[in-house]
Amino acid sequence: MKIAWVQISHQKLRLVAAVLGVAFAVILVLVQLGFSQALYDSSVRWHTSLGYDLALISPKTTYIVNPPGFPRNRLYQTLGVEGVESVTPVYIGIGKWRNPDDPLLTRNIYVMGFDPTDSGFSLIGDARTQRALRHPDRVLFDRLSRSEFGPVAGPVQAGEPVNTEINGRDVRVVGLFSLGTSFGIDGSIITSDLNFRRIFPDRSASRIELGLINLEEGADPVAVQRQILANIPADVRVLTKDEFVQHEVDYWARSTPIGYVFGLGVVMGLAVGVIVVYQILFSDVQDHLREYATLKAIGYSNMFLSRIVLSEAVLLAFIGFIPGLGISLLVYGQASGATNLPMEMTPERGGQVLLLTIAMCAGSGLLALRKLRAADPAEVF
């Protein structure tokens, strides 16, 4: 390892170039993985925050942002299945929100409506908030929505009334909840089922977009799921919580270009790192070919010389990973603050990228070894 360090540190500019190349690859991979995971984590915020054991959706539903509806009575039919304790019909729509600070600005906002007395919504808070939602034209606002929706959370927390319009109807924000944005949702409100139909007067009360099913204590979700499927028509899908989450993740990973783009970014980052490190190590081998040939002539094996080059590759991996990780943490913080997406550096991700970096540099080292193995002392001298 000492010989390897002397080799790579002999030419300072070459060392700096190699470290920058590895760091760039690390930054690109970490940022792409961070955005990719933020995409999946943010897309299932509603799925994981609502209280339910089974979910009822339309077979045509692709993702939760704007799903098609299905008959509400399908949800109530599940109450006849053994093990089902309660159900919550959920209405979902996209409304036109008017910025309360600048009425000329409007923006699409995610709207979810339900009966405040149902058990599927822990997001609405205490009994006082539940009672407030029963009044006409009252809504709760997601305090983690993007700033383009206007100053809402601050005044509400200070006890000041916030009045605005949704789809041209006057509403008042009477409380806050914390959920956050996603790639498909910039801001959210929740309200009662009656207020939802006031905001969307053309929507039928008999059609819902999501049904939440709570089971009796000790009931097996999979067994109850099978019973429901056997007892109601096949014009709806019944999913466990894990299946509902996976359904959303699969949509973003397979049916949209975003998942592909992030995956391609990871591959491109590794490719850039391989090329840069290969060029550095190949040049190093080329410049010291006489020295390597001398070592071979006095009896050192190809294996010994290969270990030197691979040691150089591993050293470059560790040296380049440190600044790459530091800059990535700064990017994560900036991106999270600007988008409200869950950009978090986990030890698992850092460890995985470190292993990828070592493998990347080792692969470059193996490519550079071809020149070293072909070196013949007789030909060199």
C-alpha positions in Angstrom: 0.0 0.0 0.0 3.0 2.3 0.7 4.3 1.8 -2.8 0.9 2.5 -4.2 0.6 5.8 -2.3 4.0 6.9 -3.5 3.0 6.1 -7.0 -0.2 8.1 -7.1 1.1 11.0 -5.0 4.2 11.5 -7.1 2.5 13.7 -9.6 0.2 16.0 -7.6 -1.8 17.3 -10.6 -2.6 13.8 -11.7 -3.7 12.9 -8.2 -5.9 15.9 -8.0 -7.5 15.1 -11.4 -8.1 11.5 -10.3 -9.7 12.6 -7.0 -11.9 15.1 -8.8 -13.0 12.4 -11.3 -13.9 9.9 -8.6 -15.6 12.6 -6.5 -17.7 13.7 -9.5 -18.8 10.1 -10.1 -19.7 9.8 -6.4 -21.7 13.0 -6.4 -23.6 12.0 -9.5 -24.4 8.6 -8.2 -25.4 9.8 -4.7 -27.6 12.6 -6.1 -29.3 10.4 -8.6 -30.0 7.7 -5.9 -31.2 10.4 -3.5 -33.6 11.8 -6.0 -34.8 8.4 -7.0 -35.5 7.4 -3.4 -37.1 10.7 -2.8 -39.4 10.0 -5.7 -40.5 6.7 -4.3 -40.7 7.8 -0.7 -42.7 11.0 -1.5 -45.1 9.2 -3.8 -46.3 7.0 -1.1 -46.7 9.5 1.7 -50.5 9.3 1.6 -50.3 5.5 1.4 -48.3 5.2 4.6 -50.0 8.1 6.5 -53.6 7.0 6.2 -55.0 4.5 8.7 -56.2 1.3 7.0 -55.5 -2.4 6.5 -56.9 -2.9 3.0 -57.4 -0.4 0.2 -60.1 -0.5 -2.5 -59.3 1.2 -5.8 -60.4 1.1 -9.4 -58.6 -1.4 -11.7 -57.8 1.6 -13.9 -56.0 3.4 -11.1 -52.3 4.1 -12.0 -51.3 6.4 -9.2 -52.9 8.3 -6.4 -52.7 11.8 -7.7 -55.9 11.7 -9.8 -57.4 8.2 -9.8 -60.6 7.2 -11.6 -63.7 6.6 -9.4 -65.7 3.5 -8.7 -69.1 2.8 -7.0 -69.1 3.7 -3.3 -71.4 0.8 -2.6 -68.6 -1.6 -3.4 -66.8 -0.3 -0.3 -69.9 -0.7 1.9 -70.4 -4.3 0.6 -67.1 -5.3 2.3 -68.8 -4.6 5.6 -70.6 -8.0 5.1 -67.3 -9.8 5.1 -66.1 -11.4 8.3 -63.1 -9.5 9.8 -64.0 -6.1 8.4 -64.6 -3.6 11.2 -65.1 -0.2 9.5 -64.7 1.5 6.1 -63.8 5.1 5.0 -64.9 6.4 1.6 -62.4 8.9 0.2 -62.9 11.5 -2.5 -59.8 12.7 -4.4 -59.6 15.7 -6.8 -57.3 18.4 -8.2 -58.6 21.9 -7.4 -57.5 25.4 -8.4 -56.1 27.1 -5.3 -55.9 30.9 -5.2 -52.9 32.4 -3.4 -54.4 34.3 -0.4 -51.6 36.9 -0.6 -51.8 37.5 -4.3 -55.3 36.7 -5.7 -53.9 36.8 -9.3 -51.9 33.7 -8.7 -53.5 30.2 -8.9 -52.1 26.8 -8.6 -53.3 23.2 -8.7 -53.7 21.6 -5.3 -54.4 18.1 -4.2 -57.8 17.7 -2.4 -58.9 14.8 -0.3 -62.3 14.6 1.2 -63.8 12.1 3.8 -66.1 11.9 6.8 -64.1 13.5 9.7 -65.6 11.0 12.1 -64.2 8.0 10.3 -61.2 6.2 11.7 -59.0 6.3 8.6 -57.6 9.8 9.1 -55.2 10.4 11.9 -53.9 13.4 9.9 -56.8 15.6 11.0 -55.7 15.8 14.6 -57.8 16.4 17.6 -61.6 16.5 18.1 -61.6 20.3 17.8 -60.3 20.0 14.3 -62.8 17.3 13.4 -65.6 19.5 14.6 -64.2 22.5 12.6 -64.2 20.5 9.4 -67.9 19.7 9.7 -68.7 23.4 9.1 -69.2 24.5 5.5 -66.2 25.5 3.5 -63.5 24.6 6.0 -60.2 22.9 5.0 -56.9 21.8 6.5 -53.7 22.8 4.7 -50.5 20.9 4.5 -47.9 23.1 6.1 -45.2 21.4 4.1 -46.7 22.5 0.7 -44.6 24.6 -1.6 -44.3 28.3 -1.0 -46.1 29.1 -4.2 -49.4 28.5 -2.4 -48.9 31.6 -0.4 -48.4 32.4 3.3 -50.8 30.0 5.0 -49.1 27.9 7.7 -47.6 31.0 9.6 -50.9 32.9 9.9 -52.9 29.8 10.9 -50.4 28.9 13.6 -50.6 32.4 14.9 -54.4 32.1 15.1 -55.2 34.4 12.2 -57.9 33.5 9.7 -56.8 32.5 6.2 -59.5 32.8 3.6 -59.0 32.0 -0.1 -60.7 30.3 -3.0 -60.7 26.7 -4.4 -62.4 26.3 -7.8 -63.9 29.7 -7.3 -65.5 28.8 -4.0 -64.6 30.7 -0.8 -63.0 28.5 1.9 -61.3 29.1 5.2 -58.2 27.2 6.5 -59.0 26.1 10.0 -56.0 23.9 10.7 -52.7 22.3 9.5 -51.3 18.9 9.0 -47.8 17.7 7.9 -47.3 15.5 5.0 -45.1 17.0 2.3 -44.8 17.2 -1.5 -44.0 14.7 -4.1 -43.2 14.7 -7.8 -46.9 14.7 -8.6 -48.2 16.8 -5.7 -47.0 20.4 -4.8 -49.5 21.0 -2.1 -52.4 19.3 -0.4 -55.6 20.1 1.6 -58.0 17.7 3.3 -61.7 18.5 4.0 -65.0 16.8 4.8 -66.9 14.8 2.2 -69.6 17.4 2.2 -67.2 20.3 1.7 -65.5 18.2 -1.1 -68.7 18.1 -3.0 -69.1 21.8 -2.5 -65.7 22.4 -4.0 -66.4 19.9 -6.8 -70.2 20.4 -7.4 -70.2 18.1 -10.5 -68.9 15.1 -8.6 -71.3 12.4 -7.6 -71.5 11.3 -4.0 -72.0 7.7 -5.1 -68.5 7.5 -6.7 -65.3 7.5 -4.7 -61.6 7.3 -5.7 -60.3 5.4 -2.7 -61.8 3.1 -0.1 -60.1 2.4 3.2 -60.9 -0.8 5.1 -60.0 -1.3 8.8 -60.1 -4.9 10.1 -60.9 -6.3 13.4 -58.1 -7.0 15.8 -56.3 -10.2 14.9 -57.8 -10.5 11.5 -55.5 -11.7 8.7 -55.4 -9.0 6.0 -54.6 -11.6 3.2 -57.4 -13.9 4.2 -60.0 -11.1 4.4 -58.7 -9.8 1.1 -59.5 -13.1 -0.5 -63.0 -13.2 1.0 -63.7 -9.7 -0.2 -62.6 -10.6 -3.7 -64.9 -13.6 -3.7 -67.9 -11.7 -2.5 -67.9 -8.5 -4.5 -67.8 -7.9 -8.3 -64.5 -7.7 -10.1 -64.8 -4.0 -11.0 -62.6 -3.0 -8.1 -59.2 -4.0 -6.8 -58.5 -4.9 -3.1 -54.9 -4.4 -2.0 -53.1 -4.8 1.3 -51.2 -1.8 2.5 -47.9 -3.2 1.2 -49.4 -3.9 -2.2 -50.9 -0.4 -2.4 -47.5 1.1 -1.7 -45.8 -1.2 -4.2 -48.5 -0.3 -6.8 -47.6 3.3 -6.6 -43.8 2.7 -6.6 -44.2 0.4 -9.7 -46.0 3.2 -11.6 -43.2 5.7 -11.1 -40.5 3.1 -11.7 -41.9 1.4 -14.8 -44.5 3.6 -16.3 -42.8 7.0 -16.3 -39.5 8.1 -17.7 -38.4 9.5 -14.3 -37.3 6.2 -12.8 -35.4 5.4 -16.0 -33.6 8.7 -16.1 -32.4 8.4 -12.5 -31.2 4.9 -13.2 -29.4 6.1 -16.3 -27.8 8.9 -14.3 -26.3 6.3 -11.9 -24.9 4.3 -14.8 -23.4 7.4 -16.4 -21.8 8.5 -13.2 -20.1 5.1 -12.8 -19.1 5.2 -16.5 -17.5 8.6 -16.0 -15.6 7.4 -13.0 -14.3 4.3 -14.7 -13.0 6.3 -17.7 -11.3 8.9 -15.5 -9.6 6.4 -13.2 -8.6 4.2 -16.1 -6.9 7.0 -17.8 -5.0 8.0 -14.7 -3.9 4.5 -13.8 -3.1 3.6 -17.5 -0.9 6.8 -17.7 0.7 5.9 -14.4 1.6 2.4 -15.6 2.8 3.8 -18.9 5.1 6.3 -17.2 6.5 3.7 -14.9 6.7 0.9 -17.3 10.5 0.7 -17.0 10.3 0.4 -13.2 7.6 -2.3 -13.4 9.7 -4.1 -16.0 12.8 -4.0 -13.7 10.7 -5.5 -10.9 9.6 -8.3 -13.2 13.2 -8.8 -14.3 14.4 -9.3 -10.7 11.7 -11.8 -10.0 8.6 -10.0 -8.8 5.4 -11.7 -10.2 2.6 -10.2 -12.1 0.4 -10.8 -9.1 2.6 -8.5 -6.9 2.6 -5.7 -9.6 -1.1 -6.1 -10.0 -1.6 -5.6 -6.3 0.2 -2.3 -6.5 -2.1 -1.0 -9.3 -5.2 -2.3 -7.5 -4.0 -0.7 -4.3 -3.7 2.6 -6.1 -7.3 2.2 -7.4 -8.6 1.5 -3.9 -6.8 4.5 -2.5 -8.3 6.7 -5.2 -11.7 5.3 -4.3 -11.4 6.2 -0.6 -9.8 9.6 -1.2 -12.3 10.6 -3.9 -15.3 9.3 -1.9 -14.8 11.7 1.0 -15.2 15.0 -0.8 -17.9 13.5 -3.0 -19.9 12.5 0.0 -19.4 16.0 1.6 -20.6 17.8 -1.5 -23.5 15.4 -1.9 -24.7 16.2 1.6 -24.7 19.9 0.7 -26.7 19.1 -2.4 -29.2 17.0 -0.4 -29.7 19.8 2.0 -30.3 22.4 -0.7 -32.6 20.1 -2.7 -34.6 19.2 0.3 -35.1 22.8 1.3 -36.0 23.9 -2.2 -38.5 21.1 -3.0 -39.6 19.7 0.4 -38.8 16.3 -0.9 -37.4 13.7 1.6 -33.7 13.9 0.5 -31.9 12.1 3.3 -28.4 10.5 3.2 -28.7 7.1 4.9 -25.7 5.1 6.1 -26.9 2.2 3.9 -26.8 4.4 0.8 -23.4 5.8 1.7 -22.0 2.3 2.3 -23.5 1.0 -1.0 -22.0 3.9 -3.0 -18.6 3.4 -1.3 -18.6 -0.2 -2.4 -19.7 0.8 -5.9 -16.8 3.4 -5.9 -14.3 0.8 -4.9 -15.6 -1.7 -7.5 -15.5 1.1 -10.1 -11.9 2.0 -9.4 -10.9 -1.7 -9.1 -12.5 -2.3 -12.5 -10.5 0.6 -13.9 -7.4 -0.9 -12.4 -8.0 -4.3 -13.9 -8.3 -2.6 -17.4 -5.0 -0.8 -16.8 -3.3 -4.0 -15.8 -3.4 -5.3 -19.4 -0.5 -3.0 -20.3 1.4 -4.1 -17.3 1.0 -7.8 -17.9 2.1 -7.4 -21.5 5.3 -5.6 -20.4 8.4 -7.7 -21.3 11.6 -6.5 -19.7 13.6 -7.5 -22.7 11.5 -5.4 -25.0 11.4 -2.4 -22.6 15.2 -2.2 -22.3 
